[in-house]
Every structure is written in C-alpha cells, then in structure tokens.
Amino acid sequence: MKILFTIMTSLFLSLFINQSVSAAAVQVQTSVSDNVVYLGDMFTLTIEINDSSSDYQLDTRPLEKDFTVYRPSRSQKSELINGKFSQRTEWQVTLQAKAVGTFTIPALKIGSLNSKAIVVSVEKPSAEATKSQDNAVFIENSVDRETLYLGQPLIFTSKIFLSQNSNELNLLDPTLKGADIEVYGEDKNGQTIRNGIRYKTITRKYQINANTAGNVTINSPLLTGSLRKTVRISDWQNRVIADPINIRGDSLKVTIKEKPADYQGEWLISDDVRLIENQSIDGQSFRVGEPITRSISLQVASINKDKLPVVNFNYPKSLRFYPDQDELIEGQANDLIYAQRTLRHAIIPDQAGSLTLPEIKIPWWNSLTDKQEFAVLPAQTLTILAAEKTHSSAADTEAPQTIPTAAAPQEAPAAAAADNSALIMWQVISAILLFSLIVLAAYHYSYRRKSAAEKISSPLIAPLKQELVTLNNALHKQDAGLIYQALLSYAQSEYHLLKSLSQLPDCVNLNEQDKQLLAAEIKKLENRCCNPSSAWNAEQLSQLIKKHQQHNPASSGNNIMDINP
C-alpha cells in the first residue's frame, strides 16, 4: 500500500512539474532576414513563441516611426512527435526603412511577453544593390524617350533576368514624386543567354505621367522575394534553402518640358488625334419636329480615358439638342493605346429652311512632328422641310355630310334588339369565366397550404460531417493524440474563426457548468498528450460532445452562420 501511495504521489508531482515547466517555458525568438539593407529594400522581421494560445497578440505600432509596416502574417502549428506535444506561433512582418541610418527595431509586446530589440543598418543604394551574387538575378531598365512635354506619357520598361528558381517574387512599381504610374499592357516572358548563362526573362512596362516639369529621376522598380539554393550539409545530404533578395535596376533621368509658349487652346499632346462623324448627315433632309441623331467619336493615342478633352459643338442657342451620357473606352491599334470619347445627342429643328451645324475643332500638339495641329470636323448643312399634315385631319376635312332618310328611323328597333342580344351573351360568358377563375384560385391556395404543412411536418435530416465521424472513431479508440487532432479539425469545421481548442468552450451550445467541464477535459487531453503516463479517460469528453450535438443538431450539416464574413 505504501508503494502504491509513493507511485501516485510521484505521478502527481510529475504532472504538476510538467505543467509548471510548460507554463514557464514560453519563450520568444526574434530575428530579421538581413541586418544591413539598402534604402527602399523590404526585409522580414520574424517573431516566434512556443505556444499557440490566442492570448498572445503582436503590437506592431512602435515600428511605424522609422519603418513602413506591411500587414503581418501569423501562423500556428501543433505537433505530436514520438509522444511529445509541441505548439508554435510565428509572426512575419515585412518592413521598409524610411531613411538612411542606423535604426533599432524596438522590443514589441506579445501579450505579456516582449520580443528582443534588433539593430539594422540602412544604406544608400549603390551599384552593388542592382545585382545578386554571381549575377543570378538582375534588372535592366529603359525609357521610350528621355525628353518629353508635361502631360506626355512616358513608357518605362523593366526587364528581369533570372538564372535560378525563385519563390514568391514581387515587383514594386518605379517611383517618381508627383507622377501617376500604372502598369502598361501585359507582362511578357522569354529566355535569353548572357555571358554563357541561360536566363528566364520577365518584361513589364509602366506608363508614367508626370505632373511637374524639370529634370527628374525615376527610381527603379524593386524586386523582392527569395531564390531557392541548394546547400551541402554533408557528403550524402543536401538542403534547399530560401535566399532573400532585394534587387533593383539603374535609376533613369529624363527631362520634362513645359508646354510651348505659342500653343493655342487647351493643352493636349499625343502621337495621333482623330475626330470622326460616325454617321454622316451632311446634305440630308429632315422635317420640323423630327429628331436628328448625331454620333461623334474623339480618339486620342497614348492618353488615359479620364484625361480626354471635352468637345464643344458651338450650336446656336436657338437650336434644341438633347445629349446622352458620353461613353469612354480604351483600346489598342497600330501598337498604340487609344482612348475614345463617343458623344451622342438628338437635334430637334423647330423651323423649316437650311440648318448649318458649325465646324468642330480640337487643338493638339503632335509629339512626333513637335508642332501644333488641329483635329477638324467640317461644318454640315441640312435641309429642314415643313412638317407633314396628318392623314386623320385630312380625312375629317374631306368627309361628305350624310342626310338621314325617312326610312332610317324604322330600322333602329331591329338594330337595338340585335345589340341587346349580343350584350347579354357577353355578360353570361364573362360571368362563367370569372366563376372558373375564382374556383381555380381557391384550389391553388388550398394546395399551397397543404404543401407547406407537409414540408413543416417532415424536417430534413442533415448528414453527419466527416470530421464528426473521425472524432467519434478516435474517442472510441481512447487514443489521446488522435482525439486531439480530430477534435481540433471538427471544431474548426464548425467554427471557422477558432484557432485553438482553448476557445472551443466559449463557442459550443452548452450550459455554463458543461462549458467548464469541457474546458477541464480539454486541459486533461492536452496533459495526456504531453505526458502519456497521466490518467485520463475519453468518456466524459464523449458525453459533452453528444450534448453539444443534441442542443445544436444543425451543426452536423452546413451552417451558413459559421461562414467567415
């Protein structure tokens, strides 16, 4: 008996010590992908703790003073290997320094814990920053013109050369203060050989519209991600690692000029401008009050559709016209991107005679000839005829008068009798149709009520989820490791926002006493996973799961309220 008491005491102390060590063993590990970075480079701050409780939340606000902070990613992992249970939570935060210098990434709060402060050095980009070691990856930049006018679009081309496999590459846009930058067209993939090395190539174009004149510098796009490298660990084993990269090409200088002093009209610069009458009406005849539909298209090359100029028709004030909403589209022709504004309206002449629609003229600067030109739509002359007389009025005017004869009054009673017989017949038919309609409506109403009652009286039985079947099998086997994994899968299938089993008691449909019992059973299950020699039985947990199913039968099927918003 004394020996049994000693064994039980030892087991209890072992379980207590394991729990204390587990609670005190929560540690924080902090690291960065690189301690020396160039201005504009993106690097990763990684923080890891050996726990997966939802109580640990990372506060990144102290980083915002010296760094641009991108949304952090969080991952959790639970493992049961050789009877040892472990949990891990990792945060990865992408940072970008705001200035050159030496900065300290401060200690960050993770719940009640603190990360370690790390010092990083931010240097000005140099020629070495444009390439990786051994020229495994680099970028070449070019522009379609080095001198342009204000408002004239510039095409900036970046060509990426890759000689190794890569992971999750991301190309940030080039930068120019006070300019609108957007991707131009689609990326093109290819292959080439440079200095005996075969490269995969990715070509991306950008359209840049500067808003200020002067000599400016366009900073290269930044390529971030990682290259897959094979590292030799021993004579018989290799390991593939991810080597982070921050690669940029050369910055390019361009000159942006103000619009010429002798230019007349609203400033518009392009390679090609066209003004088109979609359906010619010149020389045609119309009548007073007849709507005349007119459609005109303005096409401008190398310009965004939201920067198309407004077209003035210069109609006389006495002319009534009713415009539709302009249609703005973009398209490609002859290797140029065109923006098009289509204008439609109706003209209603109110007097006969000759009607002249004025000339339409759009001034623009031809970037190819470096001269001012005009897109012109010539004046058009229409003939407006008098309105036609309607046929009904003419018939009323020419209709002869009829003189009644003496015999006409004698025929009136016979005609009246025939009309009364027809009226009575139509009334009878209408009454029969109305009665039939009422009978049909009553039958339809009673049928719908009967169908609804049958649906209410025969509820659908939802099929069991596969996760619940797996959990029941694991509970039957009394295997703590299998039960933990099955219970976590089942809980996450029911509640998609649930991250750990410690949150499950707050979600289930049980009373407060049963919720406390469930929380205690989950703690016992975790202790059993950590210490297989501890005493535990799955019967209580199985009964609580059954209670939850009885109180929440819809959980065995698909519950639309569980969808993550």
For each residue, the residues with C-beta under 8 A, 3 or more apart:
1: 4 5
2: 5 6
3: 6 7
4: 1 7 8
5: 1 2 8 9
6: 2 3 9 10
7: 3 4 10 11
8: 4 5 11 12
9: 5 6 12 13
10: 6 7 13 14
11: 7 8 14 15 533 534 535
12: 8 9 15 16
13: 9 10 16 17
14: 10 11 17 18 531 533
15: 11 12 18 19 527 531 534
16: 12 13 19 20
17: 13 14 20 21
18: 14 15 21 22 527 530 531
19: 15 16 22 23 527
20: 16 17 23 24
21: 17 18 24 25
22: 18 19 25 530
23: 19 20 26
24: 20 21
25: 21 22 50
26: 23 49 50 51 113
27: 49 50
28: 47 48 49 110 113 114 115 116
29: 46 47 48 49
30: 45 46 47 48 115 116 118
31: 45 46 118
32: 35 43 44 45 46 105 118 120
33: 43 44 46 244
34: 37 41 43 120 244
35: 32 118 119 120 121
36: 120 121 123
37: 34 41 43 97 120 121 122 123 246
38: 41 122 123 124 125 126 129 246
39: 97 99 100 122 123 124 125
40: 96 97 125 219 222 246 248
41: 34 37 38 96 97 129 222 224 246
42: 70 94 95 96 172 222 224 246
43: 32 33 34 37 94 95 96 120 244 246
44: 32 33 92 93 94 95 244
45: 30 31 32 63 92 93 94 95 105 118
46: 29 30 31 32 33 90 91 92 93
47: 28 29 30 58 90 91 93 108 110 115
48: 28 29 30 88 89 90 91
49: 26 27 28 29 56 88 89 110 113
50: 25 26 27 86 87 88
51: 26 56 87 88 89
52: 76 77 78 87 88 89 499 500
53: 56 500 502
54: 57 499 500 502 503
55: 111 112
56: 49 51 53 89 110 111 113
57: 54 110 111
58: 47 72 74 91 93 108 109 110
59: 62 108 109 110
60: 63 64 69 72 93 108
61: 64
62: 59 65 106 108
63: 45 60 66 67 69 93 95 105 106 108
64: 60 61 67 69
65: 62
66: 63 97 98 99 103
67: 63 64 95 96 97 98 103 105
68: 95 96 97 98
69: 60 63 64 72 93 94 95
70: 42 93 94 95 96
71:
72: 58 60 69 91 92 93 94
73: 91 92
74: 58 89 90 91
75: 89 90 92
76: 52 87 88 89 90 499 500
77: 52 87 88 89 90
78: 52 85 86 87 88 484 488
79: 85 86 87 88
80: 83 84 85 86 481 484 485 529
81: 84 86
82:
83: 80 481 532
84: 80 81 530
85: 78 79 80 481 484 526 529 530
86: 50 78 79 80 81
87: 50 51 52 76 77 78 79
88: 48 49 50 51 52 76 77 78 79
89: 48 49 51 52 56 74 75 76 77
90: 46 47 48 74 75 76 77
91: 46 47 48 58 72 73 74 110
92: 44 45 46 72 73 75
93: 44 45 46 47 58 60 63 69 70 72
94: 42 43 44 45 69 70 72
95: 42 43 44 45 63 67 68 69 70 105
96: 40 41 42 43 67 68 70
97: 37 39 40 41 66 67 68 100 103 120 122
98: 66 67 68
99: 39 66 122
100: 39 97 122 123 124
101: 121 122
102: 119 120 121 122
103: 66 67 97 119 120 122
104: 117 118 119 120
105: 32 45 63 67 95 117 118 119 120
106: 62 63 117
107: 114 115 116 117
108: 47 58 59 60 62 63 114 115
109: 58 59 113 114
110: 28 47 49 56 57 58 59 91 113 114 115
111: 55 56 57
112: 55
113: 26 28 49 56 109 110
114: 28 107 108 109 110
115: 28 30 47 107 108 110
116: 28 30 107
117: 104 105 106 107
118: 30 31 32 35 45 104 105
119: 35 102 103 104 105
120: 32 34 35 36 37 43 97 102 103 104 105
121: 35 36 37 101 102
122: 37 38 39 97 99 100 101 102 103
123: 36 37 38 39 100 126
124: 38 39 100
125: 38 39 40 129 130 248
126: 38 123 129
127: 130
128: 131
129: 38 41 125 126 246 247 248
130: 125 127 138 139 220 247 248 249 250
131: 128 135 137 138 247
132: 135 136 137 138 227 245 247
133: 136
134:
135: 131 132 138 161 163 194 195 197
136: 132 133 162 163 164 227
137: 131 132 160 161 162 163 164 166 223 227 245 247
138: 130 131 132 135 160 161 247 249
139: 130 158 159 160 161 220 221 223 247 248 249
140: 158 159 161 249 250
141: 156 157 158 159 174 220 221 249 250 251 252
142: 156 157 159 252
143: 146 154 155 156 157 218 252 254
144: 154 155 157
145: 148 154 254
146: 143 253 254 255
147: 254 255 257
148: 145 152 154 254 255 256 257 367
149: 152 256 257 258 259 269 365 367
150: 210 211 212 213 256 257 258 259 267
151: 209 259 267 268 269 307
152: 148 149 269 302 367
153: 207 208 209 302 303
154: 143 144 145 148 207 208 209 210 254
155: 143 144 184 205 206 207 208
156: 141 142 143 174 181 205 206 207 208 218 252
157: 141 142 143 144 203 204 205 206
158: 139 140 141 171 174 203 204 205 206 220 221 249
159: 139 140 141 142 201 202 203
160: 137 138 139 171 201 202 203 204 223
161: 135 137 138 139 140 192 194 199 200 201
162: 136 137 166 199 200 201 202
163: 135 136 137 197 198 199 200
164: 136 137 227 228 229
165: 227 228
166: 137 162 169 225 226 227 228
167: 225 226 227 228 242
168: 225 226
169: 166 223 224 225
170: 223 224 225
171: 158 160 204 221 222 223 224
172: 42 221 222 223 224
173: 181 183 206 221
174: 141 156 158 181 206 208 218 219 220 221
175: 181 218 219
176: 179 181 208 210 216 217 218 219
177: 216
178: 210 211 212
179: 176 208 209 210 211
180: 208 209 211
181: 156 173 174 175 176 206 207 208 209
182: 206 207
183: 173 204 205 206 207
184: 155 205 206 207 337
185: 205 337
186:
187: 202 203 204
188: 202 203
189: 200 201 202 203
190: 200 201 203
191: 198 199 200 201
192: 161 198 199 201
193: 196 197 198 199
194: 135 161 197 199
195: 135
196: 193
197: 135 163 193 194
198: 163 191 192 193
199: 161 162 163 191 192 193 194
200: 161 162 163 189 190 191
201: 159 160 161 162 189 190 191 192
202: 159 160 162 187 188 189
203: 157 158 159 160 187 188 189 190
204: 157 158 160 171 183 187 221
205: 155 156 157 158 183 184 185
206: 155 156 157 158 173 174 181 182 183 184 221
207: 153 154 155 156 181 182 183 184
208: 153 154 155 156 174 176 179 180 181 218
209: 151 153 154 179 180 181 304
210: 150 154 176 178 179 213 216 256
211: 150 178 179 180
212: 150 178 216 256
213: 150 210 256 257 258
214: 255 256
215: 253 254 255 256
216: 176 177 210 212 253 254 255 256
217: 176 251 252 253
218: 143 156 174 175 176 208 251 252 253 254
219: 40 174 175 176 248 251
220: 130 139 141 158 174 248 249 250 251 252
221: 139 141 158 171 172 173 174 204 206 248 249
222: 40 41 42 171 172 246 247 248
223: 137 139 160 169 170 171 172 245 246 247 248
224: 41 42 169 170 171 172 244 245 246
225: 166 167 168 169 170 244 245
226: 166 167 168 242 243 244 245
227: 132 136 137 164 165 166 167 242 243 245
228: 164 165 166 167 240 241 242 243
229: 164 240 241 242 243
230: 238 239 240 241
231: 238 239 240 241
232: 237 238 239
233: 237 238 239
234: 237
235:
236:
237: 232 233 234
238: 230 231 232 233
239: 230 231 232 233
240: 228 229 230 231
241: 228 229 230 231
242: 167 226 227 228 229
243: 226 227 228 229
244: 33 34 43 44 224 225 226
245: 132 137 223 224 225 226 227
246: 37 38 40 41 42 43 129 222 223 224
247: 129 130 131 132 137 138 139 222 223
248: 40 125 129 130 139 219 220 221 222 223
249: 130 138 139 140 141 158 220 221
250: 130 140 141 220
251: 141 217 218 219 220
252: 141 142 143 156 217 218 220
253: 146 215 216 217 218
254: 143 145 146 147 148 154 215 216 218
255: 146 147 148 214 215 216
256: 148 149 150 210 212 213 214 215 216
257: 147 148 149 150 213
258: 149 150 213
259: 149 150 151 263 267 269 365
260: 263 365 372
261:
262: 372
263: 259 260 267 363 365 372
264: 363 372
265: 268 363
266: 309 363
267: 150 151 259 263 365
268: 151 265 273 300 303 309 362 363 364 365
269: 149 151 152 259 364 365 367
270: 273 300 301 302 303 364 365 366 367
271: 301 302 336 366 367 368
272: 299 300 301 336 338
273: 268 270 298 299 300 301 362 364 373 375
274: 297 298 299 300 375
275: 296 297 298 299 311 360 362 375 376 377
276: 296 297 298 299 377
277: 280 281 294 295 296 377 380
278: 295 296 297 342
279: 293 294 295
280: 277 380
281: 277 284 292 294 380 382
282: 378 380 381 382
283: 380 381 382 383
284: 281 382 383
285: 382 383 384 385
286: 290 292 349 382 383 384 385
287: 290 384 385 386 387 388
288: 349 350 351 352 384 385 386 387
289: 348 349 350 387
290: 286 287 348 349
291: 346 347 348
292: 281 286 346 347 348 349 382
293: 279 344 345 346
294: 277 279 281 344 345 346 347 357
295: 277 278 279 342 343 344
296: 275 276 277 278 311 342 343 344 360 377
297: 274 275 276 278 340 341 342 343
298: 273 274 275 276 308 309 311 340 341 343 362 375
299: 272 273 274 275 276 338 339 340
300: 268 270 272 273 274 303 308 309 338 339 340 364
301: 270 271 272 273 336 337 338
302: 152 153 270 271 336 337
303: 153 268 270 300 307 308 339
304: 209 307 330 339
305: 308 328 329 330 339 340 341
306: 328
307: 151 303 304 339
308: 298 300 303 305 328 339 340 341
309: 266 268 298 300 362
310:
311: 275 296 298 341 343 360 362
312: 360
313: 321 357 358 360
314: 358 359 360
315: 319 321 347 357 358
316: 319
317:
318: 350
319: 315 316 347 349 355
320: 347 348 350
321: 313 315 345 346 347 348
322: 345 346 348
323: 343 344 345
324: 343 344 345
325:
326: 341 342 343
327: 341 342 344
328: 305 306 308 339 340 341 342
329: 305 339 340 342
330: 304 305 337 338 339 340
331: 337 338 340
332: 335 336 337 338
333: 336 338
334:
335: 332
336: 271 272 301 302 332 333
337: 184 185 301 302 330 331 332
338: 272 299 300 301 330 331 332 333
339: 299 300 303 304 305 307 308 328 329 330
340: 297 298 299 300 305 308 328 329 330 331
341: 297 298 305 308 311 326 327 328
342: 278 295 296 297 326 327 328 329
343: 295 296 297 298 311 323 324 326
344: 293 294 295 296 323 324 327
345: 293 294 321 322 323 324
346: 291 292 293 294 321 322
347: 291 292 294 315 319 320 321 357
348: 289 290 291 292 320 321 322
349: 286 288 289 290 292 319 355 382 384
350: 288 289 318 320
351: 288 384
352: 288 384 385 386
353: 384
354: 381 382 383 384
355: 319 349 381 382 383 384
356: 379 380 381 382
357: 294 313 315 347 379 380 381 382
358: 313 314 315 379
359: 314 376 377 378 379
360: 275 296 311 312 313 314 376 377
361: 374 375 376 377
362: 268 273 275 298 309 311 374 375 376
363: 263 264 265 266 268 372 373 374
364: 268 269 270 273 300 372 373 374 375
365: 149 259 260 263 267 268 269 270 370 371 372 373
366: 270 271 369 370 371 372 373
367: 148 149 152 269 270 271 370
368: 271
369: 366 373
370: 365 366 367
371: 365 366
372: 260 262 263 264 363 364 365 366
373: 273 363 364 365 366 369
374: 361 362 363 364
375: 273 274 275 298 361 362 364
376: 275 359 360 361 362
377: 275 276 277 296 359 360 361
378: 282 359
379: 356 357 358 359
380: 277 280 281 282 283 356 357
381: 282 283 354 355 356 357
382: 281 282 283 284 285 286 292 349 354 355 356 357
383: 283 284 285 286 354 355
384: 285 286 287 288 349 351 352 353 354 355
385: 285 286 287 288 352
386: 287 288 352
387: 287 288 289
388: 287
389: 393 394
390: 393 394
391: 394 395
392: 395 396
393: 389 390 396 397
394: 389 390 391 397 398
395: 391 392 398 399
396: 392 393 399
397: 393 394
398: 394 395
399: 395 396
400:
401:
402:
403:
404: 408
405: 408
406: 409
407: 410 411
408: 404 405 411 412
409: 406 412
410: 407 413
411: 407 408 414 415
412: 408 409 415 416
413: 410 416 417
414: 411 417 418
415: 411 412 418 419
416: 412 413 419 420
417: 413 414 420 421
418: 414 415 421 422
419: 415 416 422 423
420: 416 417 423 424
421: 417 418 424 425
422: 418 419 425 426
423: 419 420 426 427
424: 420 421 427 428
425: 421 422 428 429
426: 422 423 429 430
427: 423 424 430 431
428: 424 425 431 432
429: 425 426 432 433
430: 426 427 433 434
431: 427 428 434 435
432: 428 429 435 436
433: 429 430 436 437
434: 430 431 437 438
435: 431 432 438 439
436: 432 433 439 440
437: 433 434 440 441
438: 434 435 441 442
439: 435 436 442 443
440: 436 437 443 444
441: 437 438 444 445
442: 438 439 445 446
443: 439 440 446 447
444: 440 441 447 448
445: 441 442 448 449
446: 442 443 449 450
447: 443 444 450 451
448: 444 445 451 452
449: 445 446 452 453
450: 446 447 453 454
451: 447 448 454 455
452: 448 449 455 456
453: 449 450 456 457
454: 450 451 457 458
455: 451 452 458
456: 452 453 459
457: 453 454
458: 454 455
459: 456
460:
461:
462: 553 554 556 557 558
463: 556 557
464: 468 469 556
465: 468 469 490 493 556 557
466: 469 470
467: 470 471 486 489 490 493
468: 464 465 471 472 490 549 556
469: 464 465 466 472 473
470: 466 467 473 474 486 489 490
471: 467 468 474 475 483 486 487 489 490 545
472: 468 469 475 476 542
473: 469 470 476 477 486
474: 470 471 477 479 482 483 485 486 487
475: 471 472 478 483 486 538 541 542 545
476: 472 473
477: 473 474 482
478: 475 483 537 538
479: 474 482 483
480: 483 484 525 528 529 532 536 538
481: 80 83 85 484 485 529
482: 474 477 479 485 486
483: 471 474 475 478 479 480 486 487 525 538 541
484: 78 80 85 480 481 487 488 501 525 526 529
485: 80 474 481 482 488 489
486: 467 470 471 473 474 475 482 483 489 490
487: 471 474 483 484 490 491 501 504 522 525 541
488: 78 484 485 491 492 500 501
489: 467 470 471 485 486 492 493
490: 465 467 468 470 471 486 487 493 494
491: 487 488 494 495 498 501 504 507
492: 488 489 495 496 498
493: 465 467 489 490 496
494: 490 491 498 507 555 559 562
495: 491 492 498 503 504 507 562
496: 492 493 562 563 564
497: 564
498: 491 492 494 495 503 504 507
499: 52 54 76 503
500: 52 53 54 76 488 503
501: 484 487 488 491 504 522 525 526
502: 53 54 505 519 522
503: 54 495 498 499 500 506 507
504: 487 491 495 498 501 507 508 518 522
505: 502 508 510 515 516 518 519 522
506: 503 515
507: 491 494 495 498 503 504
508: 504 505 515 518 548 552
509: 548 551 552 555
510: 505 514 515 518 544 547 548 551
511: 514 515
512: 515 516
513: 516 517
514: 510 511 517 518 544 547
515: 505 506 508 510 511 512 518 519
516: 505 512 513 519 520
517: 513 514 520 521 540 544
518: 504 505 508 510 514 515 521 522 541 544
519: 502 505 515 516 522 523
520: 516 517 523 524
521: 517 518 524 525 540 541 544
522: 487 501 502 504 505 518 519 525 526 541
523: 519 520 526 527
524: 520 521 527 528 534 536
525: 480 483 484 487 501 521 522 528 529 536 541
526: 85 484 501 522 523 529 530
527: 15 18 19 523 524 530 531 534 536
528: 480 524 525 531 532 534 536
529: 80 85 480 481 484 525 526 532
530: 18 22 84 85 526 527
531: 14 15 18 527 528 534
532: 83 480 528 529
533: 11 14
534: 11 15 524 527 528 531
535: 11
536: 480 524 525 527 528
537: 478 540
538: 475 478 480 483 541 542
539: 542 543
540: 517 521 537 543 544
541: 475 483 487 518 521 522 525 538 544 545
542: 472 475 538 539 545 546
543: 539 540 546 547
544: 510 514 517 518 521 540 541 547 548
545: 471 475 541 542 548 549
546: 542 543 549 550
547: 510 514 543 544 550 551
548: 508 509 510 544 545 551 552 555
549: 468 545 546 552 553 555 556
550: 546 547 553
551: 509 510 547 548
552: 508 509 548 549 555
553: 462 549 550 556
554: 462 557 559
555: 494 509 548 549 552 559
556: 462 463 464 465 468 549 553
557: 462 463 465 554
558: 462
559: 494 554 555 562
560: 563
561:
562: 494 495 496 559
563: 496 560
564: 496 497
565:
